[in-house]
Amino acid sequence: MRRGWPPADALSRWLHHPLALDMIRFITLFSGEAVGAVMTTLQEKFTAELIAAAHECAEFGYYPQRFLQMIWEHGGVATAKRLVGSSDTQSGLKRLKTAGRLDLSLEKIMLKSEYASLFTPQDLEAARWRLEKVEKAINV
């Protein structure tokens, strides 16, 4: 386990803490993502799903600290847009593929129909492209 990283059970306790949703709202509001009450609720749900996915990664020994830091600094939606907008394949996506857990990737979460309205068609296409790229790179 990395120094300074909370153990998985600590993160789990935090996610189930009564103030966790307030913290997710804080991240969303102060990252500049808040657009309106309905949109904020969807953004909060997306951010919460990203954080929960990061927690699940800890169960197989992957601790995405930088990813969580980006969510804290920019919010879930902005973090997703930044990462899929990059032509580089992040090491985290490769690790998720190796672990057989691409379902925890932000790309897979972005592509869920319920979150489509948070992203441009270009963002969603970039997420699909990144998933295809990591599949081909590791399967070759």
N, C-alpha and C positions, 0 to 999 in steps of 0.2 A: 504494500500500500504506500502511496506517495505521502511524503511528509506534508502536513498541513491540510490534507484532504480529509473531510469528515468521513467516518466509516459509513457504510451503506445504511445501517440501522439508524444512524443520526440523521441522515438525509431523509429517510423514510419518516422518521418522527417529525421532521420539519415540514414535509409535504402534507402531513396529516394534522399539523398544528392549526388551531383556529385562525391564526394570523397569516397563514401561508397565502390565502387568496388575496388578502390585503396587500401583501408584499408583491404578488404578481401584478395586481392593479397598479401599485406604485411604479413598478418597472415599466409597465405599459404606458402609464400617463406621462412619466418623466423622460421617456425615450422619444417622445414626440410622435408616438403612434396613435394616440387617441384622436378619433375623428368624430365619434358620436356614441351614444349609449349602446346601441345595438352592435356597432362595429367594435367598440371597446370590449364588449362581452365576448365576441368571437375572437378577438385578439388575445384576451385573457385565457380563453380556453386553449387556443393554439400554444401560447407560452407555457401554460400548465402542462400540456401534453409533451412539449419539448423537455421540460424539466423532469417529468416522470420518466421519459425515455432515457435521459441521462442517468437517472437513479438506477434504472434497470441494467444499464451498462456496467455499473459497479458490481453487479452480481457475477459477472464473468471476468472481472479484473481490469476493466477499462474505465478510467476515470477522466472524463472529458472536461477538465478544469477550464481550459481556455474557452471552450464552447459556452460553459455556464457563465464565465466572466463576460463574454460578448452579449449574452442574453441580459445580464445585469446592466451592462453599459448602454445597450442599444434597444433592448426589447426583443421579443421572439420574432416578430415579422421582419424587422430591419436586419436582424442577424441572419435569418434565412435568405433574404434578398442579397445580402453581402456575400454569403458563402456560395450560393448557386451562381452568382454573377461572376465568380472567379473561374478562370480556365483551369486552375490547378485542382487536382483531386486531393482533398484533405486526407491526412493519415487516418482520421477517425472513420471516414467512410470505408476506407480499405479494411480497417480493423473490424468494423461491423460486418462486412462481407465475409471476411475470414472466419468470424464467429458464427456465421449463418444467421445474423440478426439485422439484415437490412430493413426489417420492419421498424426498427428503432431509429432509422436515419431521418434527418430533417427533410430530406427529399421525399421519402415515402409519406411522411406526415403531411408535408405541403400538398402532395397530390391527392389527398383525401378530398372528396367532392365538397364536404362541408366547409373547407378552408379556401376553395377556389376563388372566392370573391376578395380575398385578402391580397391576391397576387395578380400580376399582369400575365397575359398569355405567354410572354417572353420568359417570365420567371418560371412558369410551370414547364415550359419546353426545356429550359435549362436544367431543371430538376430531373426531368425524364432523361435528358442527354447524359447527365452525370451518373445516373443509375446504370444506364446502358454502358457507359465508358468503364465503370468499375467492374461490371459483370464481364466484359470482354477482356479487360486487363488481367484479371485474376484467373479467368478460365482458359486463357491462351497458354 
